[in-house]
Amino acid sequence: MRAIWVWLHRPAAQRGVRAAVAAGLAWQVAVMLPPLLSEYAYYAPLGAVIAVHPTIADSASAAWRSVLAMLMGFALAYAVYELTPAVPDALTIALIVALAIGVEQWRRLLRDQAAWVSFAAVLMITVGAGQPGPYVLRYAGLTLIGAAIGVLVTAVLFPPLQLTQAVDRIAGTRALLAEHLRDMAGTLRDGQVPDPAEWTERNRRLDRALDRMRAAEHQVERARLANPRARRWKGRAEGIRDESRAVDRVAVLVDDLTSLVVEFHPHRRGIDHADAGTGWVLAETLDGLAGVLGAGEGTAPGERDARIARAVDALHRLVGLVRTSTVSDDEGFFALGAVAVGVRRSLAALGAQEGLRAAA
């Protein structure tokens, strides 16, 4: 039972259930209509499936844009067909498709539903040319009815807020950032110079994770529009948004930290000793930040506070190292200071302000 409950929290599973229910209801409604429409009842489930999207706002948008695109395709095909009676059918179809593809470029209005223009145009010229009026009524009318049912089912049947996917994306990005920092810390402890090519590839993986996280956050914001559950989950949704944007800021800072260490090697400034050198202090600082990044939702408050304390202590050792060092022509000194600033800003973005103030 628990496995089914967990499965139903997945966006794909929820959409599948909503699409199935909407298609069944659309068919049942369509077969109850007058014979002119009920004989073509299968168009209604098509409209229902078209309109079932991850959010209510997206469902409503897909519904009216799809029907509009179909009507544009029907009108285009009918007009061209009537204006070219002496032209061979093959050339007429080719012209209709070419014009329909041109209309589909009006993405600002039709968006992802633009492809229905050419699809509907070809259907009209090949199937509905003999009875254009009844065909448009059957196809567009039943599709519209099905789409309306799809939007209604999306709004009523556990209307999605996409919170679970967003939480998973954020947790995955935090874990990837933490792993990135720990691996760099291990490289520094070994006294090695990070390989630029290796860290460039790691940054690409981080970029992909960040893109997925941002998309999930945007989906949560879209899901709140016209959603009856939005008020109940307002605090949770806003918390996800804030955490996502904080992790995004930290990712930018971590990217800067990586670039500084890879390019300027501030740990190779001639003062590396077993337990007090630059490489070791840098490693401890990066490890501390990784620990705070890894303190996600499942971490107990006491454990999170302990991780913040360790990170702040490591940051203070790094700041102390910067203060006792001397400025030289070596750019590593300035990189070291920039790393300290970046770590402090990262901790602040992750909500560690209290720990930073207490240690100040």
Secondary structure, 3 states (H helix, E strand, C coil): CHHHHHHHCCHHHHHHHHHHHHHHHHHHHHHCCCHHHHCCCCHHHHHHHHHCCCCHHHHHHHHHHHHHHHHHHHHHHHHHHHHCCCCCHHHHHHHHHHHHHHHHCCHHHHHHHCCHHHHHHHHHHHHHCCCHHHHHHHHHHHHHHHHHHHHHHHHHCCCCCCHHHHHHHHHHHHHHHHHHHHHHHHHHHCCCCCCHHHHHHHHHHHHHHHHHHHHHHHHHHHHCCCCCCCCCCHHHHHHHHHHHHHHHHHHHHHHHHHHHHHHHCCCCCCCCCCCCCHHHHHHHHHHHHHHHHCCCCCCCHHHHHHHHHHHHHHHHHHHHHHHHCCCCCCCHHHHHHHHHHHHHHHHHHCCCHHHHHHHC
